[in-house]
Amino acid sequence: MNGAQALLRTLVSAGVDVCFANPGTSEMHFVAALDDVPRMRGVLTLFEGVATGAADGYARMAGRPAATLLHLGPGLANGLANLHNARRGHAPVLNVVGDHARSHKRLDAPLESDVDALAGAVSGWVRRSMSPADVAADAAEAVAQATRVGVATLVLPADVSWEDGAAPADPVPVRPAPQVPSSVVADVAAVLASGEPAVLLLGGEVVACEAGLLAAGRVAAGTGARLLAETFPARMVRGAGLPDLAKLPYPPEVALAALSGTRHLVLAGASAPVHFFAYPGVPGTPVPEDCAVHVLAATGEDGVAAVQALAELAAPGARPALLEPARPQLPSGELTPRRVSAVLGALMPERAVVVDEVITSGVGLAELTAGAPRHDWLALTGGAIGDGLPMAVGAAVACPDRPVLALQADGSAMYTLQALWTMAREQLDVTVVVYDNGSYAILQGELSRVGASAGGERAGQLLDLGGPALDFVALAGGMGVPATRATTAEELADQLRAAFAEPGPHLVHAVLPGRR
Amino acid sequence: MNGAQALLRTLVSAGVDVCFANPGTSEMHFVAALDDVPRMRGVLTLFEGVATGAADGYARMAGRPAATLLHLGPGLANGLANLHNARRGHAPVLNVVGDHARSHKRLDAPLESDVDALAGAVSGWVRRSMSPADVAADAAEAVAQATRVGVATLVLPADVSWEDGAAPADPVPVRPAPQVPSSVVADVAAVLASGEPAVLLLGGEVVACEAGLLAAGRVAAGTGARLLAETFPARMVRGAGLPDLAKLPYPPEVALAALSGTRHLVLAGASAPVHFFAYPGVPGTPVPEDCAVHVLAATGEDGVAAVQALAELAAPGARPALLEPARPQLPSGELTPRRVSAVLGALMPERAVVVDEVITSGVGLAELTAGAPRHDWLALTGGAIGDGLPMAVGAAVACPDRPVLALQADGSAMYTLQALWTMAREQLDVTVVVYDNGSYAILQGELSRVGASAGGERAGQLLDLGGPALDFVALAGGMGVPATRATTAEELADQLRAAFAEPGPHLVHAVLPGRR
């Protein structure tokens, strides 16, 4: 058995049975081994950023890592931005990066580069497999490390793949997340009993499951503490029957207002909030100076159990306030961002997985979908735009029985638009809505927010996506995804109904005022 | 004057007056300063790999660096693959990578990442600018370093851009390339005088200018040495009136045959050849074991002068064999790769800049274009596919009075297809020919070359670009580039004539047998 065959067998027996791939010559034995190990599903992507973003979306929904298969340093480089997002969202991803054969490294061939430095910049664990006898154990360790640390990268020399003498390895056990000490829970309960204004900032697993949200809702009902979610949760379960959980807003002035007057900020699975960017004359965080920060559960600890224990202690018998089922009326007239949100709130299918890379166009989106049927919401965790469409690929592979709704801004869509092709090839049930306002609208706001003079024509050209305007119907069609264009709320509703009713991918190009 | 304004003024006075940009919030003051420094041309790209590849193509044709403007670690990451290509081709590129304000670094905001590690992996020089008072001097040094070492990266904190107290700096002088000692030239002349079979392997500047090629032609005529070019020259001048210079072939078995029997390999601006990849049972280089390797001019030395000196010494009075003007007959019938080559050879316009990312489909391409009018040929230097269309952008910006012909394989086109939008926005005179064989054809060959079993259906799926087939006419149209489809040689000829006759970008989707 060669190294690649042993590697694949080890991965599938450790539960990694999907590989998002963009292979090259050094990965050919891995590719050939797919026919020997049919339990591994190979999913071809046309660009590595699609592969890594798909692995991110897959991990968020499946709760376990997929593999990526990348081609040497440049292939890994093309996937780094979405690995950054995965890292920031603590999503487990296992990269297999092919490299030159061991004998070839010293020759400095054209594709030679510092793979290890690139891998180290984004991975919590990196190993270079040194022989066919080691590769299976390396792979088993890589799966365990991905589960522990998020992004794990195994560098796989071509000859380690092709040489014989390998054998599969057993999975490496992974311990469950450590429990939060009861003394910490008691301290937080005492803080909340003080009656001073308090906010529970929820993130990570706490917002990804109903148990976490319901326990947090009990704490809020019993203590008067307010609930907020971190600004960009990797996965948040939402909808009717759950507590109404707003996110800490992105714009610094709004975030400052949201926490104004708060004397105690209790972190449960979330990090202490900081502004996304620095702005001249603005403090770096929205936490008031006289607000004490308490860590109930840090990343990696069992935050759900901690919030449940807090509810038992601080709010015994309290009943959480829960959202009633509610959908907005279908709007009519020319599309605006808010009308798009209303149409989505009115029509969102049951058990949807929503991938949100709307950036500035999500006006009213949280409010108008809050009472929709239960759904999961995946946000852009690391700010590296171009994760939305790839994550939709991965979420759809992880959840073949659920509809995926990818809400995608125009500018960020163009980073990894190749994801559409994989949606078509795999016939994934994804409905993409591209919000086209004809610009990098967020930057138009940021230009003035950072205090830069906003009036210049030449500066404006660098934020404008017109001239030529992008035709997303043509772009989708060119990659095999049926697409339509909506300029009114009625058209959007009709097109979404049709897309939801038919399996496979669809794209709706929603034309907003900035584009018209 | 703020840091960004001083930076831009310093760049333009050092000769860097084009910036390929994909900015974000941290770069807003740089963007705003474009209105203060109109000599700097900002060119917007929709993806960072387009910006860096454009800078690569620009540098190869202009002989001086353009700037890129990239957004923090993830923006740099998206540009790394084409920076790898620039580095391998010794093309000067100056990256300006915006980063968080100095005060914000410790807060570990979502976009925080190890920018310096990413920059170091691909740059010959990296500096983080620490204050507005330093930024202009940093920029002047960065331009000089790019000229010396190739890829240079300046990390620019947002507040260094926005704070006042900066002033422009003077350019830093750069010494010319060092001369090769005359003793080295004499040693090589003595080797060639032995009469033993010798090959001059030419690369770098030697193949980029007529003087280098003509001198090499004299050496060959006077000594009997054979001439070969490196496999992937950054820029090669070709056509009627120049020596016929074949490239060392890519496939290992063909490269071995090309150097078989050679006793002396003289390197002039080229590195010692190695195979692109290792293959089981194949030595790592095509250089015969009994062949001595002599370095006439290393990278960074003045190779043109060295070859000229060698011609004076070893071949006084010799006249080089030069290619007569010759164009193939226009072929007819269904398109094949060879017929595409013949149509190109027949119709290639005067003074074309050819960007070659054809990969496997360039059958007969070198032979059938050898006698065409004088042109420049840019190859993929580092093997990171997705440099072709971006390089065409950069070459067209560098040479607005010359037609650019981008010969682009289908699979690699999809990595950085967003380049088409910039061609349309800037109305660049680029004619793109997409060779569509419906597969990663090179990998189908490599799969068997590395000894992997080639028959598996699941492996084959990962090398196949059908299901759905890509429609490059739709994709180009979606980004504002007029496009047509050719399935016969006659159609291709008609469409190319029309494209060459009209300014601005055009795309021809050449449908090859694998796709039909």
Interface residues (C-beta under 8 A of the other chain):
Chain A: A21 P23 G24 T25 S26 M28 H29 V31 A32 L34 D35 D36 P38 G42 L44 L46 F47 G49 G73 P74 G75 A77 N78 L80 A81 H84 R88 H100 A101 S103 H104 L107 D108 A109 P110 L111 S113 D114 A117 L118 G120 A121 V122 A158 D159 W162 F232 S271 V274 H275 F276 F277 A278 P280 G284 T285 T381 G382 G383 A384 G386 G411 M414 Y415 L417 Q418 W421 A424 R425 I442 L443 E446 L447 R449 V450 G451 A452 S453 A454 G455 G456 E457 R458 A459 Q461 L462 L463 D464 L465 G467 P468 A469 L470 D471 F472 V473 A474 L475 G477 G478 M479 G480
Chain B: A21 P23 G24 T25 S26 M28 H29 V31 A32 L34 D35 D36 P38 G42 L44 L46 F47 G49 G73 P74 G75 A77 N78 L80 A81 H84 R88 H100 A101 S103 H104 L107 D108 A109 P110 L111 S113 D114 A117 L118 G120 A121 V122 A158 D159 W162 F232 S271 V274 H275 F276 F277 A278 P280 G284 T285 T381 G382 G383 A384 G386 G411 M414 Y415 L417 Q418 W421 A424 R425 I442 L443 E446 L447 R449 V450 G451 A452 S453 A454 G455 G456 E457 R458 A459 Q461 L462 L463 D464 L465 G467 P468 A469 L470 D471 F472 V473 A474 L475 G477 G478 M479 G480
